[in-house]
Amino acid sequence: MIKAPSTAMPHVGQRASGAHLAHFPHVKAIEFRNAMRNLASGVAIVATGIGDARRGLTASSVTSLCMDPPCLLVSVNTKSETHGSILTNGYFGISLLRDGQEALAQRFAGLTGVSGADRFGDARWNAGITGAPLLETAICTIDCVLQQHQIVGSHGILIGRIVATRQHCAGNPVINFQGELHTLPVA
């Protein structure tokens, strides 16, 4: 007599018996990138430092984490200057971009050849209570102290405890979709 395989579902949080992570194939990086390009996400500048030590980058990987205490997370490539500066400084700011700031997003993404403190150029910046550079004309800015850091593969997951927010300017948010910047009209 042949016994049929069990159709019983494992308890929540349990893997099916015999399932080990090593048995699952890896997805190729290009396949993963192409899949994630379909996730529309807001565009922000993540920045830290003061004066000539300011560093920043464009990110679309900012995510709210919890309300008590208020925290967010952002994923940053460990090879970037900004990653190391955030770890050294212990704080960072998030500036959520609005329509008309696409060129600034490209500059901070490193697409224009400008690097380091020169990326801050002609835009108007204020220092948050942590000292983080916050874009004066952003839709909103979020000032964070670094609460936790975890490296996963090529990136550091930075968890920031939010110490201040400021709503700045009205405008349509810039989003990244299919590898291109768009603005999302506000209803």
C-alpha positions as CSV (number, residue, x, y, z in Angstrom):
1,M,0.0,0.0,0.0
2,I,1.3,3.4,-1.0
3,K,0.9,6.1,1.6
4,A,-0.1,9.5,0.2
5,P,2.1,12.4,1.3
6,S,0.7,14.4,4.2
7,T,-1.3,17.5,3.3
8,A,-1.1,18.8,6.8
9,M,0.2,22.4,6.9
10,P,3.0,23.3,9.3
11,H,2.3,25.6,12.2
12,V,2.8,29.3,11.5
13,G,6.5,30.1,11.6
14,Q,7.5,26.5,10.9
15,R,9.1,25.3,7.7
16,A,7.8,22.1,6.2
17,S,9.9,19.1,7.4
18,G,13.0,18.6,5.3
19,A,13.0,22.2,4.0
20,H,16.5,23.7,4.5
21,L,17.6,27.0,3.2
22,A,20.5,25.4,1.4
23,H,18.1,23.5,-0.8
24,F,16.5,26.6,-2.3
25,P,18.1,28.0,-5.4
26,H,19.6,31.5,-5.5
27,V,18.0,34.0,-7.8
28,K,20.4,35.8,-10.1
29,A,21.1,39.5,-9.3
30,I,19.7,40.8,-12.6
31,E,16.5,38.8,-12.1
32,F,16.0,40.2,-8.6
33,R,16.8,43.7,-9.8
34,N,14.2,43.4,-12.6
35,A,11.6,42.1,-10.3
36,M,12.1,44.9,-7.7
37,R,12.0,47.6,-10.4
38,N,8.2,46.9,-10.5
39,L,7.9,48.1,-6.9
40,A,7.1,51.8,-7.0
41,S,8.8,53.6,-4.1
42,G,9.4,57.1,-2.9
43,V,12.7,58.8,-3.5
44,A,14.7,60.3,-0.7
45,I,18.1,61.8,0.0
46,V,19.9,60.2,3.0
47,A,22.5,62.5,4.4
48,T,24.9,62.9,7.4
49,G,27.8,65.1,8.4
50,I,28.6,68.8,8.7
51,G,30.4,71.1,6.3
52,D,32.9,69.4,4.1
53,A,32.3,66.1,5.9
54,R,28.7,66.0,4.6
55,R,27.9,62.8,2.7
56,G,24.6,61.7,1.1
57,L,23.0,59.5,-1.4
58,T,19.7,58.9,-3.2
59,A,17.6,56.0,-1.8
60,S,14.3,54.4,-2.6
61,S,14.7,51.9,0.2
62,V,13.4,53.9,3.1
63,T,10.7,52.1,5.1
64,S,8.8,52.9,8.3
65,L,9.5,50.2,10.9
66,C,7.5,50.9,14.1
67,M,5.7,53.6,15.9
68,D,6.8,52.9,19.5
69,P,9.5,54.1,19.5
70,P,9.2,55.8,16.0
71,C,11.8,54.1,13.8
72,L,12.5,53.7,10.1
73,L,15.0,51.6,8.2
74,V,17.1,52.4,5.1
75,S,19.3,50.1,3.2
76,V,22.7,51.5,2.1
77,N,25.5,49.9,0.1
78,T,28.4,49.3,2.4
79,K,30.9,50.6,-0.3
80,S,29.3,54.1,-0.3
81,E,31.0,56.9,1.6
82,T,27.6,57.7,3.2
83,H,27.4,54.3,4.8
84,G,30.7,54.7,6.7
85,S,29.9,58.3,7.6
86,I,26.6,57.4,9.1
87,L,28.3,54.7,11.2
88,T,30.9,57.2,12.3
89,N,28.5,60.1,13.0
90,G,25.7,58.0,14.6
91,Y,22.9,60.1,12.9
92,F,21.3,60.7,9.5
93,G,18.6,62.7,7.9
94,I,16.0,61.7,5.3
95,S,14.6,64.3,2.8
96,L,11.6,63.1,0.9
97,L,11.8,64.6,-2.6
98,R,9.1,66.4,-4.6
99,D,8.5,67.3,-8.2
100,G,11.2,69.5,-9.6
101,Q,13.9,67.7,-7.6
102,E,14.7,64.9,-10.0
103,A,18.1,66.5,-10.9
104,L,19.0,66.5,-7.2
105,A,18.1,62.8,-7.0
106,Q,20.3,62.0,-9.9
107,R,23.2,64.1,-8.5
108,F,23.0,62.2,-5.1
109,A,22.7,58.9,-7.0
110,G,26.1,59.6,-8.5
111,L,24.9,59.9,-12.0
112,T,26.4,63.4,-12.7
113,G,30.0,62.7,-11.5
114,V,29.6,64.9,-8.5
115,S,30.7,63.3,-5.2
116,G,31.3,64.0,-1.5
117,A,30.2,67.4,0.0
118,D,30.0,68.9,-3.5
119,R,26.7,67.0,-4.0
120,F,25.0,69.4,-1.6
121,G,25.9,72.3,-4.0
122,D,23.3,75.0,-4.6
123,A,20.4,73.4,-2.8
124,R,19.2,74.9,0.5
125,W,20.0,72.7,3.5
126,N,19.2,73.1,7.2
127,A,20.9,71.2,10.1
128,G,18.5,68.9,12.0
129,I,18.7,68.7,15.8
130,T,21.2,65.8,15.3
131,G,23.3,68.0,12.9
132,A,22.1,66.0,9.8
133,P,21.7,67.9,6.6
134,L,18.0,68.2,5.7
135,L,16.8,69.6,2.4
136,E,14.8,72.8,3.1
137,T,12.5,72.4,0.1
138,A,11.7,68.7,0.5
139,I,8.1,67.5,1.1
140,C,9.2,66.3,4.5
141,T,12.4,65.7,6.5
142,I,13.1,63.1,9.1
143,D,15.9,63.4,11.6
144,C,17.3,60.2,13.0
145,V,19.9,58.8,15.4
146,L,21.3,55.5,14.4
147,Q,19.8,52.9,16.7
148,Q,21.0,49.6,15.0
149,H,23.0,48.4,12.1
150,Q,23.1,45.1,10.4
151,I,25.0,44.0,7.3
152,V,23.2,41.7,4.9
153,G,25.2,40.9,1.8
154,S,26.4,44.1,0.1
155,H,24.2,46.4,2.2
156,G,23.9,47.8,5.7
157,I,20.4,48.0,7.1
158,L,20.4,51.2,9.2
159,I,17.6,51.5,11.7
160,G,17.1,55.1,12.7
161,R,15.1,56.2,15.8
162,I,13.3,59.3,14.7
163,V,14.0,62.4,16.8
164,A,12.2,65.0,14.7
165,T,10.1,65.5,11.6
166,R,9.2,68.6,9.7
167,Q,6.6,69.0,6.9
168,H,8.1,71.5,4.5
169,C,6.7,72.1,1.1
170,A,3.6,71.0,-0.8
171,G,4.3,69.1,-4.0
172,N,4.0,65.8,-5.8
173,P,6.3,63.1,-4.5
174,V,9.1,61.8,-6.7
175,I,8.9,58.0,-7.1
176,N,11.2,55.4,-8.7
177,F,9.4,52.9,-11.0
178,Q,11.0,50.7,-13.6
179,G,14.4,52.4,-12.9
180,E,13.1,55.9,-13.8
181,L,11.9,58.9,-11.8
182,H,8.3,60.0,-12.0
183,T,6.1,62.3,-10.0
184,L,3.0,61.0,-8.4
185,P,0.1,63.5,-8.7
186,V,-1.6,64.3,-5.4
187,A,-5.4,64.0,-5.6
